[in-house]
C-alpha cells in the first residue's frame, strides 16, 4: 500500500513578516515547524505502515527550507519525501497549491491513500485536501477522528463534525483529512533520526510536473490578498468589582442573577 | 463577467433541521448584497427545510430535491451544487465554516475553478466585488481577500460571527430541475448527534476561559468545579493549547474558535485583540486579571483586578 502524506511547514507565528508588495507572507528565512495537524496525518500513515508495511511518502510544496519539515517526517518514520519547490509556485492560493500537489501525487503514481492535516495553522483554510481530492477525482473523508484501513481496498473512518459524528466507509484510493483527536503523534526516536539522514528528499519543480503555466503560483490563484492589517476592537462600559474575593463573588452572582444570566 | 448579481447561501442541515449558522449567513448576505439573496437547500423529497428558512427573508429559495440527498456524502452534495451553479454562475456563494461547509465548499471551488476564502470574520461588497476579511498567520494579522476575475466569489464564514434576524418571509420558492450525481464510492453509514458534548465550546451558553494567569493544576481544577456548578464549558486562550489536556478545539481567538455564549468568564487572560475578537460577541463578559491594565478589561462588562484562584474560591463558597 502506498500512502502520501501532504504536509506544510508553517511559521512559528511570532516571527511573521509580510511582503509589502505582494501582501503575502515572507516564508524564506522564517523559522518553520511542521503544521501541528500534519503531525497527526504523518502518525496516521505510520500506524498503517506499522500494521501493513505500507510505504509512506511525505510531500510538501514550498521553498527549500521546507526540507526541515520533510526531514522531521522522515525522522518520525516516513520512507521518503518529495519537495515541490520553484519560484513558479510562489504566491499560490489554495487552488494553485492543490494543482501542484495533485500533479505530484499523479507523478508518484499508484497512490492508495492521501492524508492531510485538517488545516494549516497559518492560513487556516482547510481547503487544499478537498481540492486535491476533487482534482484527482477521489472520494474524501474529512475531519477524521478515527481511521482504519480494511485490506487494500477500503478505508473506514469517523468524521467528527461540530455537533455530530459520521461513520463513513470509502473505496480506496481516497483522500482523508485528520483532526487532532485521531492520534498522538510519535516523537522521532534517536534511531529514526539517524536513519532519516540516509533517506531521500526528491525535489521537483514545474518542469517535472504536468501543470499548465496559467494554473501555477500567483497566476493560477483566483484569490488575492488586497490588504493586511492589525485587528481593532470596540469600547465598552465596564463595572469594576472591588473588595475581597468573597465580596466580589457575592456581588457578581447577584448582578448576574438580576440579569438572569445566572 | 456574468450579469448574475445573486448572492447564494448554502443552507446546511443535519437531522432534518437547518444549521443556525446558515440562517446567520442569510441575514448577513441580505445586509451587504445589492443583488438578490438566494438560499440553496439540498434535501430529500419528503423534507421541508424551506419552512425553517422562509422566516429569514432571502429573496428566493432554490431547493434541490433528491432521494440521494439523504445522508449524502460531501462529493454528492458538491456535485449537486456545482450543477446548479454552472447553469447561471452567481456573483457570490457563501457557506458556513462548519466542518460540513469546509468540506463541501472547496470541492465546489475546485470544480468551478474559482476562489474561496475560508473562515471569514467579515464580508462586504464594493460594487459586485466581495471583500472577505479573515485572520491569518496565527494570531497576528487580519487580511482582506478578493476574487476579482472568476465567479462565483466564494467564502465561508465562521459560525456565530453574525446574528440571524427574522424578516419578511420569502415568497419565491423554486425546486431546481436537475439530476443529482451520486458518488457511490463512499458511504455514510450513520450520522449521530453528539448529545452531551461538554467540551464543545461552540455550542456552550456559558464558558469559563483560562489563560496564562490561570494555568496551574489547582486553578484548572477549581475552574472545572465552578463550571460544573453553573453548567459552563472550559475554554482556553492560545498559550494553554500547549497543555496536553487542551487543544485547538477549546481555543478561543482569531486562530481558534469564535464563540458567542450568554456568559463568559475570562481568568488570567490579558486580552490581546487576537483573543478578544473570538469572544467579544458574548452577551456578558466577566474578566479577572491581576494586572489592572490588562486590555481584556476594555472588552468586559465586569472587571475584577485580582487573583483567579481566590476569585474561584470565592465563587465556590457561594454557588
Interface residues (C-beta under 8 A of the other chain):
Chain A: X11 X13 X14 X16 X18 X23 X25 X36 X93 X94 X95 X98 X119 X121 X122 X123 X124 X125 X126 X127 X128 X129 X130 X131 X133 X134 X135 X139 X140 X141 X142 X143 X159 X160 X161 X162 X163 X164 X165 X166 X167 X168 X169 X170 X171 X174 X180 X181 X221 X222 X223 X224 X225 X226 X227 X228 X229 X230 X231 X232 X233 X234 X235 X236 X237 X238 X239 X240 X241 X244 X245 X246 X247 X248 X249 X250 X252 X253 X255 X256 X259 X261 X262
Chain B: X14 X15 X73 X74 X75 X78 X98 X99 X100 X102 X103 X105 X106 X107 X109 X110 X111 X113 X114 X115 X116 X117 X118 X119 X131 X134 X135 X136 X137 X138 X139 X140 X141 X142 X143 X144 X145 X146 X147 X148 X149 X150 X159 X183 X185 X186 X187 X188 X189 X190 X191 X192 X193 X194 X197 X200 X202 X203 X230 X247 X248 X249 X254 X255 X262 X263 X273 X274 X276 X277 X280 X283 X284 X285 X286 X297 X298 X299 X300 X301 X302 X303 X304 X305 X306 X307 X310 X311 X313 X314 X315 X317 X318 X319
